[in-house]
Amino acid sequence: MKNMLLDHLLILEDDVDFAEFFKLNLKVVFPNMHISHLKYPTDVYNSELLRVRVKYIFFDIYFFEENKLALIPDLLNHFFNAQLVIISASENFNDLICSFELGAIGYILKTFNEHKLLSFLEIVKSGESIISPTIASKLVKRLQIRSKSSTLSDFSSIEEKTLSILALGKSYEESAIMLGVSINGLRSRIRKIYTKLRVSNRVAAIEAYYERKLSKDN
């Protein structure tokens, strides 16, 4: 019962060795959270975890092979206070973009070294979404063949510059330095941008921004 009083973090991962390594790193970044390595779906829905206490879910998208991406909304609906981060062995562009669209806030590659893994976990803890420069670049290229009628007239030059930097896959810290603002100032600016674009995460913002930009350029 003692664990019921702690906020929870779930690891849904079938690679036991990686799960143990991952758990050690999670304990460094989230020392005051109870960390569970569960089997999907039996342990997840039959456990006595208070749903409201689950704050983070780290989900291997190959953990449950059949229709794996469709599980994301189900998990987020069940653990309604949780943020979900994908664990992946590779940067499969279509899977990762689909994961973002279904509600994931980022992904962590199993190939990350321990230092990079810790830095990415710190990003997750800060509430920032994770998207790598590789995926950001592919996303922009994909948008080059798409266009929607809209306008950028309601965006300031500073907001446009902010979005263009975020589209490079830069972290909030890197973006803030490039823009010459504090991280809190950057977060405030990004919230306003999200409101204008009617989106809630970085991937959706990049898509919406470039769709508008392409329409303007054409």
CYANA upper distance limits for C-alpha pairs under 8 A (distance plus 0.5 A):
  1 MET  CA      5 LEU  CA      7.85
  2 LYS  CA      6 LEU  CA      8.00
  3 ASN  CA     34 HIS  CA      7.00
  4 MET  CA     49 LEU  CA      7.05
  4 MET  CA     50 LEU  CA      7.24
  4 MET  CA     53 ARG  CA      8.42
  6 LEU  CA     32 ASN  CA      7.99
  6 LEU  CA     33 MET  CA      6.47
  6 LEU  CA     34 HIS  CA      6.52
  6 LEU  CA     53 ARG  CA      7.59
  7 ASP  CA     32 ASN  CA      8.23
  7 ASP  CA     33 MET  CA      5.71
  7 ASP  CA     34 HIS  CA      6.69
  7 ASP  CA     53 ARG  CA      5.27
  7 ASP  CA     54 VAL  CA      6.44
  7 ASP  CA     55 LYS  CA      7.04
  8 HIS  CA     33 MET  CA      5.98
  8 HIS  CA     34 HIS  CA      5.29
  8 HIS  CA     35 ILE  CA      6.40
  8 HIS  CA     36 SER  CA      7.91
  8 HIS  CA     53 ARG  CA      6.16
  8 HIS  CA     54 VAL  CA      4.97
  8 HIS  CA     55 LYS  CA      6.43
  8 HIS  CA     56 TYR  CA      7.64
  9 LEU  CA     33 MET  CA      7.08
  9 LEU  CA     34 HIS  CA      6.66
  9 LEU  CA     35 ILE  CA      5.33
  9 LEU  CA     36 SER  CA      6.80
  9 LEU  CA     54 VAL  CA      6.30
  9 LEU  CA     55 LYS  CA      6.44
  9 LEU  CA     56 TYR  CA      5.37
  9 LEU  CA     57 ILE  CA      6.44
  9 LEU  CA     58 PHE  CA      8.39
 10 LEU  CA     35 ILE  CA      6.43
 10 LEU  CA     36 SER  CA      5.48
 10 LEU  CA     37 HIS  CA      6.52
 10 LEU  CA     38 LEU  CA      7.46
 10 LEU  CA     54 VAL  CA      7.85
 10 LEU  CA     56 TYR  CA      6.82
 10 LEU  CA     57 ILE  CA      5.28
 10 LEU  CA     58 PHE  CA      6.65
 11 ILE  CA     19 ALA  CA      7.75
 11 ILE  CA     35 ILE  CA      7.95
 11 ILE  CA     36 SER  CA      6.55
 11 ILE  CA     37 HIS  CA      5.16
 11 ILE  CA     38 LEU  CA      6.74
 11 ILE  CA     57 ILE  CA      6.61
 11 ILE  CA     58 PHE  CA      5.42
 11 ILE  CA     59 PHE  CA      6.76
 12 LEU  CA     37 HIS  CA      6.64
 12 LEU  CA     38 LEU  CA      6.07
 12 LEU  CA     39 LYS  CA      6.85
 12 LEU  CA     40 TYR  CA      7.19
 12 LEU  CA     57 ILE  CA      7.91
 12 LEU  CA     58 PHE  CA      6.57
 12 LEU  CA     59 PHE  CA      5.32
 12 LEU  CA     60 ASP  CA      6.60
 12 LEU  CA     63 PHE  CA      7.57
 13 GLU  CA     19 ALA  CA      6.78
 13 GLU  CA     37 HIS  CA      7.75
 13 GLU  CA     38 LEU  CA      7.98
 13 GLU  CA     39 LYS  CA      7.98
 13 GLU  CA     58 PHE  CA      8.43
 13 GLU  CA     59 PHE  CA      6.88
 13 GLU  CA     60 ASP  CA      5.79
 13 GLU  CA     63 PHE  CA      6.20
 14 ASP  CA     19 ALA  CA      8.13
 14 ASP  CA     39 LYS  CA      7.97
 14 ASP  CA     60 ASP  CA      8.26
 14 ASP  CA     63 PHE  CA      6.17
 15 ASP  CA     19 ALA  CA      6.53
 16 VAL  CA     20 GLU  CA      6.70
 17 ASP  CA     21 PHE  CA      6.87
 18 PHE  CA     22 PHE  CA      6.36
 18 PHE  CA    110 LYS  CA      8.33
 19 ALA  CA     23 LYS  CA      6.41
 19 ALA  CA     37 HIS  CA      7.71
 20 GLU  CA     24 LEU  CA      6.91
 21 PHE  CA     25 ASN  CA      7.22
 22 PHE  CA     26 LEU  CA      6.68
 23 LYS  CA     27 LYS  CA      6.70
 23 LYS  CA     35 ILE  CA      7.78
 24 LEU  CA     28 VAL  CA      7.26
 25 ASN  CA     29 VAL  CA      7.22
 25 ASN  CA    114 GLU  CA      8.23
 25 ASN  CA    117 LEU  CA      8.22
 25 ASN  CA    118 LEU  CA      6.95
 26 LEU  CA     30 PHE  CA      6.15
 26 LEU  CA     31 PRO  CA      8.12
 26 LEU  CA     35 ILE  CA      8.48
 26 LEU  CA    118 LEU  CA      8.39
 26 LEU  CA    121 LEU  CA      7.83
 27 LYS  CA     31 PRO  CA      5.35
 27 LYS  CA     33 MET  CA      8.29
 27 LYS  CA     35 ILE  CA      8.29
 29 VAL  CA    118 LEU  CA      7.70
 29 VAL  CA    121 LEU  CA      7.23
 29 VAL  CA    122 GLU  CA      6.95
 29 VAL  CA    125 LYS  CA      8.28
 30 PHE  CA    125 LYS  CA      8.48
 38 LEU  CA     43 ASP  CA      6.20
 38 LEU  CA     44 VAL  CA      6.80
 39 LYS  CA     43 ASP  CA      5.76
 39 LYS  CA     44 VAL  CA      7.12
 40 TYR  CA     44 VAL  CA      6.33
 40 TYR  CA     63 PHE  CA      8.47
 40 TYR  CA     64 PHE  CA      7.90
 41 PRO  CA     45 TYR  CA      6.84
 42 THR  CA     46 ASN  CA      6.35
 43 ASP  CA     47 SER  CA      5.98
 49 LEU  CA     53 ARG  CA      7.93
 49 LEU  CA     54 VAL  CA      8.18
 50 LEU  CA     54 VAL  CA      7.54
 51 ARG  CA     78 HIS  CA      7.46
 51 ARG  CA     79 PHE  CA      5.57
 51 ARG  CA     80 PHE  CA      7.66
 51 ARG  CA     81 ASN  CA      8.15
 52 VAL  CA     79 PHE  CA      7.06
 52 VAL  CA     80 PHE  CA      7.29
 52 VAL  CA     81 ASN  CA      6.30
 53 ARG  CA     81 ASN  CA      7.91
 54 VAL  CA     79 PHE  CA      6.77
 54 VAL  CA     81 ASN  CA      7.04
 54 VAL  CA     82 ALA  CA      6.09
 55 LYS  CA     81 ASN  CA      6.34
 55 LYS  CA     82 ALA  CA      4.60
 55 LYS  CA     83 GLN  CA      6.62
 56 TYR  CA     82 ALA  CA      5.40
 56 TYR  CA     83 GLN  CA      5.30
 56 TYR  CA     84 LEU  CA      6.32
 56 TYR  CA     85 VAL  CA      8.11
 57 ILE  CA     82 ALA  CA      7.08
 57 ILE  CA     83 GLN  CA      6.67
 57 ILE  CA     84 LEU  CA      5.18
 57 ILE  CA     85 VAL  CA      6.69
 58 PHE  CA     84 LEU  CA      6.46
 58 PHE  CA     85 VAL  CA      5.42
 58 PHE  CA     86 ILE  CA      6.32
 58 PHE  CA     87 ILE  CA      6.82
 59 PHE  CA     63 PHE  CA      7.98
 59 PHE  CA     84 LEU  CA      7.62
 59 PHE  CA     85 VAL  CA      6.76
 59 PHE  CA     86 ILE  CA      5.50
 59 PHE  CA     87 ILE  CA      6.00
 60 ASP  CA     64 PHE  CA      8.48
 60 ASP  CA     86 ILE  CA      6.37
 60 ASP  CA     87 ILE  CA      4.93
 60 ASP  CA     88 SER  CA      6.37
 61 ILE  CA     65 GLU  CA      8.07
 61 ILE  CA     68 LYS  CA      6.35
 61 ILE  CA     69 LEU  CA      7.20
 61 ILE  CA     86 ILE  CA      7.01
 61 ILE  CA     87 ILE  CA      7.05
 61 ILE  CA     88 SER  CA      6.98
 62 TYR  CA     68 LYS  CA      7.27
 62 TYR  CA     88 SER  CA      7.98
 63 PHE  CA     68 LYS  CA      8.10
 64 PHE  CA     68 LYS  CA      6.03
 67 ASN  CA     71 LEU  CA      7.69
 68 LYS  CA     72 ILE  CA      8.20
 69 LEU  CA     95 ASP  CA      8.06
 69 LEU  CA     98 CYS  CA      8.01
 69 LEU  CA     99 SER  CA      7.00
 70 ALA  CA     74 ASP  CA      7.87
 71 LEU  CA     75 LEU  CA      6.66
 72 ILE  CA     76 LEU  CA      6.70
 72 ILE  CA     99 SER  CA      7.94
 72 ILE  CA    102 LEU  CA      7.00
 72 ILE  CA    103 GLY  CA      7.71
 72 ILE  CA    104 ALA  CA      8.08
 73 PRO  CA     77 ASN  CA      6.41
 73 PRO  CA    102 LEU  CA      6.75
 73 PRO  CA    103 GLY  CA      7.53
 74 ASP  CA     78 HIS  CA      6.65
 75 LEU  CA     79 PHE  CA      6.49
 76 LEU  CA     80 PHE  CA      5.92
 76 LEU  CA     81 ASN  CA      8.29
 76 LEU  CA     82 ALA  CA      7.06
 76 LEU  CA     83 GLN  CA      8.05
 76 LEU  CA     84 LEU  CA      7.90
 76 LEU  CA    103 GLY  CA      8.25
 83 GLN  CA    104 ALA  CA      7.54
 83 GLN  CA    105 ILE  CA      7.34
 84 LEU  CA    103 GLY  CA      7.84
 84 LEU  CA    104 ALA  CA      5.44
 84 LEU  CA    105 ILE  CA      6.59
 84 LEU  CA    106 GLY  CA      8.07
 85 VAL  CA    104 ALA  CA      6.04
 85 VAL  CA    105 ILE  CA      6.23
 85 VAL  CA    106 GLY  CA      5.56
 85 VAL  CA    107 TYR  CA      5.68
 85 VAL  CA    108 ILE  CA      7.74
 86 ILE  CA     96 LEU  CA      8.48
 86 ILE  CA     99 SER  CA      8.11
 86 ILE  CA    104 ALA  CA      7.33
 86 ILE  CA    106 GLY  CA      6.70
 86 ILE  CA    107 TYR  CA      4.76
 86 ILE  CA    108 ILE  CA      6.66
 87 ILE  CA    107 TYR  CA      6.13
 87 ILE  CA    108 ILE  CA      5.47
 87 ILE  CA    109 LEU  CA      6.43
 87 ILE  CA    110 LYS  CA      7.36
 88 SER  CA    107 TYR  CA      7.53
 88 SER  CA    108 ILE  CA      6.79
 88 SER  CA    109 LEU  CA      5.53
 88 SER  CA    110 LYS  CA      6.58
 89 ALA  CA    109 LEU  CA      6.14
 89 ALA  CA    110 LYS  CA      5.69
 89 ALA  CA    111 THR  CA      7.35
 90 SER  CA    109 LEU  CA      6.97
 90 SER  CA    110 LYS  CA      8.28
 91 GLU  CA     96 LEU  CA      7.65
 91 GLU  CA    109 LEU  CA      8.03
 91 GLU  CA    135 ILE  CA      8.11
 92 ASN  CA     96 LEU  CA      6.60
 93 PHE  CA     97 ILE  CA      6.56
 93 PHE  CA    135 ILE  CA      7.09
 93 PHE  CA    138 LYS  CA      8.10
 94 ASN  CA     98 CYS  CA      6.52
 95 ASP  CA     99 SER  CA      6.55
 96 LEU  CA    100 PHE  CA      6.81
 96 LEU  CA    107 TYR  CA      8.14
 97 ILE  CA    101 GLU  CA      6.76
 97 ILE  CA    203 VAL  CA      8.31
 98 CYS  CA    102 LEU  CA      6.71
 99 SER  CA    103 GLY  CA      6.96
 99 SER  CA    104 ALA  CA      6.02
100 PHE  CA    104 ALA  CA      5.13
100 PHE  CA    105 ILE  CA      6.71
100 PHE  CA    106 GLY  CA      7.45
100 PHE  CA    203 VAL  CA      7.36
101 GLU  CA    203 VAL  CA      8.43
101 GLU  CA    204 ALA  CA      7.90
105 ILE  CA    128 GLU  CA      8.24
105 ILE  CA    129 SER  CA      5.28
105 ILE  CA    130 ILE  CA      6.92
105 ILE  CA    201 ASN  CA      7.72
106 GLY  CA    129 SER  CA      5.80
106 GLY  CA    130 ILE  CA      4.75
106 GLY  CA    131 ILE  CA      6.54
107 TYR  CA    130 ILE  CA      6.83
107 TYR  CA    131 ILE  CA      7.72
108 ILE  CA    112 PHE  CA      8.09
108 ILE  CA    117 LEU  CA      7.98
108 ILE  CA    120 PHE  CA      7.91
112 PHE  CA    116 LYS  CA      6.39
112 PHE  CA    117 LEU  CA      6.16
113 ASN  CA    117 LEU  CA      6.55
114 GLU  CA    118 LEU  CA      6.64
115 HIS  CA    119 SER  CA      6.86
116 LYS  CA    120 PHE  CA      6.66
117 LEU  CA    121 LEU  CA      6.71
118 LEU  CA    122 GLU  CA      6.75
119 SER  CA    123 ILE  CA      6.92
120 PHE  CA    124 VAL  CA      6.85
120 PHE  CA    130 ILE  CA      8.15
121 LEU  CA    125 LYS  CA      6.68
122 GLU  CA    126 SER  CA      6.75
123 ILE  CA    127 GLY  CA      7.13
123 ILE  CA    128 GLU  CA      6.13
123 ILE  CA    129 SER  CA      7.91
123 ILE  CA    130 ILE  CA      7.90
124 VAL  CA    128 GLU  CA      6.15
124 VAL  CA    129 SER  CA      7.12
124 VAL  CA    130 ILE  CA      7.90
128 GLU  CA    172 TYR  CA      7.93
129 SER  CA    201 ASN  CA      7.49
129 SER  CA    202 ARG  CA      7.13
130 ILE  CA    169 GLY  CA      8.48
130 ILE  CA    171 SER  CA      8.18
131 ILE  CA    135 ILE  CA      7.02
131 ILE  CA    136 ALA  CA      7.07
131 ILE  CA    169 GLY  CA      6.05
131 ILE  CA    202 ARG  CA      8.44
131 ILE  CA    203 VAL  CA      8.13
132 SER  CA    136 ALA  CA      6.62
132 SER  CA    168 LEU  CA      8.50
132 SER  CA    169 GLY  CA      5.44
132 SER  CA    170 LYS  CA      8.01
133 PRO  CA    137 SER  CA      6.47
133 PRO  CA    167 ALA  CA      8.36
133 PRO  CA    168 LEU  CA      5.88
133 PRO  CA    169 GLY  CA      4.67
133 PRO  CA    170 LYS  CA      7.47
134 THR  CA    138 LYS  CA      6.92
134 THR  CA    169 GLY  CA      8.17
135 ILE  CA    139 LEU  CA      6.54
135 ILE  CA    169 GLY  CA      8.24
136 ALA  CA    140 VAL  CA      6.82
136 ALA  CA    167 ALA  CA      6.23
136 ALA  CA    168 LEU  CA      6.39
136 ALA  CA    169 GLY  CA      6.04
137 SER  CA    141 LYS  CA      6.82
137 SER  CA    167 ALA  CA      8.05
137 SER  CA    168 LEU  CA      7.29
138 LYS  CA    142 ARG  CA      6.65
139 LEU  CA    143 LEU  CA      6.87
139 LEU  CA    207 GLU  CA      8.02
140 VAL  CA    144 GLN  CA      7.05
140 VAL  CA    167 ALA  CA      8.18
140 VAL  CA    206 ILE  CA      8.31
140 VAL  CA    207 GLU  CA      8.05
140 VAL  CA    210 TYR  CA      7.66
141 LYS  CA    145 ILE  CA      8.19
142 ARG  CA    146 ARG  CA      7.88
143 LEU  CA    147 SER  CA      7.92
143 LEU  CA    207 GLU  CA      7.53
143 LEU  CA    210 TYR  CA      7.20
143 LEU  CA    211 GLU  CA      7.10
144 GLN  CA    214 LEU  CA      7.64
146 ARG  CA    211 GLU  CA      7.19
146 ARG  CA    214 LEU  CA      8.29
147 SER  CA    211 GLU  CA      5.65
147 SER  CA    212 ARG  CA      7.70
147 SER  CA    214 LEU  CA      6.43
147 SER  CA    215 SER  CA      5.94
148 LYS  CA    211 GLU  CA      6.31
148 LYS  CA    212 ARG  CA      6.95
148 LYS  CA    214 LEU  CA      8.40
148 LYS  CA    215 SER  CA      6.33
149 SER  CA    212 ARG  CA      7.52
149 SER  CA    215 SER  CA      6.26
150 SER  CA    212 ARG  CA      5.93
150 SER  CA    215 SER  CA      7.06
150 SER  CA    216 LYS  CA      7.96
151 THR  CA    212 ARG  CA      6.21
151 THR  CA    213 LYS  CA      7.99
151 THR  CA    215 SER  CA      7.92
151 THR  CA    216 LYS  CA      6.83
152 LEU  CA    212 ARG  CA      6.79
152 LEU  CA    213 LYS  CA      7.24
152 LEU  CA    216 LYS  CA      7.77
155 PHE  CA    159 GLU  CA      6.48
155 PHE  CA    160 GLU  CA      6.91
156 SER  CA    160 GLU  CA      6.78
157 SER  CA    161 LYS  CA      6.64
158 ILE  CA    162 THR  CA      6.63
159 GLU  CA    163 LEU  CA      6.74
159 GLU  CA    189 ARG  CA      7.87
159 GLU  CA    193 ILE  CA      7.51
160 GLU  CA    164 SER  CA      6.66
161 LYS  CA    165 ILE  CA      6.74
162 THR  CA    166 LEU  CA      6.78
162 THR  CA    175 SER  CA      8.14
162 THR  CA    179 LEU  CA      7.80
162 THR  CA    190 ILE  CA      8.38
163 LEU  CA    167 ALA  CA      6.59
163 LEU  CA    205 ALA  CA      8.32
163 LEU  CA    206 ILE  CA      7.41
163 LEU  CA    209 TYR  CA      7.90
164 SER  CA    168 LEU  CA      7.32
165 ILE  CA    169 GLY  CA      7.90
165 ILE  CA    170 LYS  CA      7.19
165 ILE  CA    175 SER  CA      6.94
166 LEU  CA    170 LYS  CA      6.13
166 LEU  CA    171 SER  CA      8.11
166 LEU  CA    175 SER  CA      7.40
166 LEU  CA    202 ARG  CA      8.07
166 LEU  CA    206 ILE  CA      8.16
167 ALA  CA    206 ILE  CA      6.41
170 LYS  CA    174 GLU  CA      6.36
170 LYS  CA    175 SER  CA      6.37
171 SER  CA    175 SER  CA      6.51
172 TYR  CA    176 ALA  CA      6.42
172 TYR  CA    183 ILE  CA      7.05
172 TYR  CA    186 LEU  CA      7.96
173 GLU  CA    177 ILE  CA      6.88
173 GLU  CA    183 ILE  CA      6.81
174 GLU  CA    178 MET  CA      6.80
175 SER  CA    179 LEU  CA      6.62
175 SER  CA    186 LEU  CA      8.49
176 ALA  CA    180 GLY  CA      6.33
176 ALA  CA    181 VAL  CA      5.64
176 ALA  CA    182 SER  CA      6.33
176 ALA  CA    183 ILE  CA      6.11
176 ALA  CA    186 LEU  CA      6.59
177 ILE  CA    181 VAL  CA      6.97
177 ILE  CA    182 SER  CA      8.15
181 VAL  CA    185 GLY  CA      6.51
181 VAL  CA    186 LEU  CA      6.88
182 SER  CA    186 LEU  CA      6.68
183 ILE  CA    187 ARG  CA      6.63
184 ASN  CA    188 SER  CA      6.74
185 GLY  CA    189 ARG  CA      6.78
186 LEU  CA    190 ILE  CA      6.61
187 ARG  CA    191 ARG  CA      6.66
188 SER  CA    192 LYS  CA      7.02
189 ARG  CA    193 ILE  CA      6.85
190 ILE  CA    194 TYR  CA      6.60
191 ARG  CA    195 THR  CA      6.76
192 LYS  CA    196 LYS  CA      6.83
193 ILE  CA    197 LEU  CA      6.68
193 ILE  CA    205 ALA  CA      8.44
194 TYR  CA    198 ARG  CA      6.16
194 TYR  CA    199 VAL  CA      5.60
194 TYR  CA    200 SER  CA      6.47
194 TYR  CA    201 ASN  CA      7.89
194 TYR  CA    205 ALA  CA      7.01
195 THR  CA    199 VAL  CA      7.09
195 THR  CA    200 SER  CA      8.47
197 LEU  CA    205 ALA  CA      7.13
197 LEU  CA    208 ALA  CA      7.09
197 LEU  CA    209 TYR  CA      8.06
199 VAL  CA    204 ALA  CA      6.46
199 VAL  CA    205 ALA  CA      6.57
200 SER  CA    204 ALA  CA      7.55
200 SER  CA    205 ALA  CA      8.03
201 ASN  CA    205 ALA  CA      6.73
202 ARG  CA    206 ILE  CA      6.62
203 VAL  CA    207 GLU  CA      6.76
204 ALA  CA    208 ALA  CA      6.57
205 ALA  CA    209 TYR  CA      6.43
206 ILE  CA    210 TYR  CA      6.61
207 GLU  CA    211 GLU  CA      6.56
208 ALA  CA    212 ARG  CA      6.81
209 TYR  CA    213 LYS  CA      6.63
210 TYR  CA    214 LEU  CA      6.35
211 GLU  CA    215 SER  CA      6.71
212 ARG  CA    216 LYS  CA      6.70
213 LYS  CA    217 ASP  CA      6.62
214 LEU  CA    218 ASN  CA      6.57
